[in-house]
């Protein structure tokens, strides 16, 4: 297929006028100035730097023929200063951009419309309000690098609408270091707001590396319903994956590798019907699972009680604890309702000397089954004491040995658990407790390193 | 505008072939046989009876130019025997049909697609599985009459999809007598199923008359989220409006007039975040508000605990009670969780001799404020005893007199309550307790009678 190639830098001598029309909301002028792109077109940006330019890429591609905006040489088209990019339409692909030390009261890159994709791009440093903000539905952000935001507000923000779930996919990105902000607003990723939190976002966040995301306690702040966080690696982050508002999220097959960094942690749970399975948490200092108490008659901005959540088939090792905080935050900020109807099943908790297994008091109707612990004082019926026989395997993870009592020990029936953290299928019965099922099937999911994620051009 | 008029009875000598193609799922044959209707077309059915015919009305109109299928003389086009009608497309209007004593394993009329309307039609008697079944979105069923179903399964069924709320509007219909079925499955209306119950239907059910709908205890069985039941009249029904599954429904400004019929009742509440305001309940024998206990770790088919529901500004008079059952069903079917975080505010409860005000024991963190009761023994802090001075007004409703202590007595702040049951605006402060705000504004909502609803031709 022969693609028409348009050099935007030549065509858009009109760019400042376009920007002015965009800022003024002048739709007619925008339409007049915008190149008439057709499905299948590719716009190639000449290498160079766009200084203080508001770029708008607005077009309508099709599934078979998307419209592409890409750098002539990936990484050599730079947006700098107050430059911004709006991607607005359908089936648009943007690739190869570098946004560097940008600044502005809104977002550096905005994605609107549906079925758009930002890939192979990097946003490094700067003080935009957000680096990236996603509206609309069915868009994808993949193989990008985001790091070094020094201003307040989340690096990556998803806007959730009442009418339609977002269904975005965010995958294979490298979220690089973000320094501590020293106050609320240092999230690396936030999906929704409290006011949007009862709507379904259904965003899939998978196979991303969160690398020293130290902005605040919430690495990810999930503030909407039915998001899936799957097979991500949280490496040396001074924070926790936080289900802050909203219900029915899934956290499956993630690695939390804290290396005993101050502030490193696992998962905070607020809200209802969340499912947390197959996660591996090692060396965190701030606790593995905080199941949070709620405010009676909670407003959207407050704390809903954790209810009907499932925490199963997770492995926590070599961490300070608490491994499970049973009523996190009880009594503070009006939180009087202890978590209720929580299922804690088939987890492995290997506690080092001086570590804390459980903290607090459980609420009504918890179900405990099949949990095994080592190293902690006996006495809590929720976890049977056993010698778990963890050994360091070649890939660096602690796994129970073949003769560990964890093998084949799982109790109850959890049809939602189809695989283990390696992506290996779980059998129909006699499941292993913890995130690792002993299996000879190929390993599809490993802790991610920088080489596995982000733009290819940044690694060459 | 000149409309092409097509007499379907002449055109569709092919009708049996069409029906055969439809049953066989033969899309090509269906397309060949179906008249090519254009936006703005009207298909007029000649008066007469369709016996054992499967009619399919499939077309695509537009908002400005819907496509109409109507009876030459309203009420004189009869579908009988095993006849069925499928309305499938967009912006289609069907009017003036009479479906009489129909029979079949599925529904008499199916509505699929979006923005379709069934109006001025009647379905009387018969044993279809459902009289009417609605898929899709944004359709309207209005000014119809449905009565006399003698088989199991709901008269009126809405199918809820995960991806998109239905947003149907069901208004100004007359749901006439349905005899007791003697078992579950006698609902007059059901919105969703347990398996669909966590999805948003957002169907608006307003200004319908439910008249001796005695099929079973659930007149309406709400099994989806965010439905609105507004300004309906439940007249002499041996049942209750039941929020059986799902969350966040609103029940506002309805009249429940039981006339002391056996089995007559008000509202059953199961689930979370429902809002019940401005309802008038008189002469019911089976209780006014049943706030239902839940099953720990409830499955979708069981009973979720009632939580964070608001019952405010309702009036209950001359009923046997309980006026409020605080933990309905506790202990039965595994229901161990008492309703929690319930707000009961500014209701008027006038209890006759021998009536019961409250039954059961409240769960955690209920809020009680501004409720007034008369006739019941003192002792429950939730309702202050007062002489409410109800008098029968010209429109037949019991209203507090001008010097009733209910006037201006409401406590707390309920911004959701903007009007009273008459449709008169509520002031910014000093609201009256109960469903009636003293006001000189015009009355927009009254108890419905047969003359107010259903097809015009049925009343002439």
Interface residues (C-beta under 8 A of the other chain):
Chain A: X163 X164 X165 X198 X248 X296 X297 X298 X308 X336 X337 X340 X341 X343 X364 X365 X367
Chain B: X163 X164 X165 X198 X248 X296 X297 X298 X308 X336 X337 X340 X341 X343 X364 X365 X367
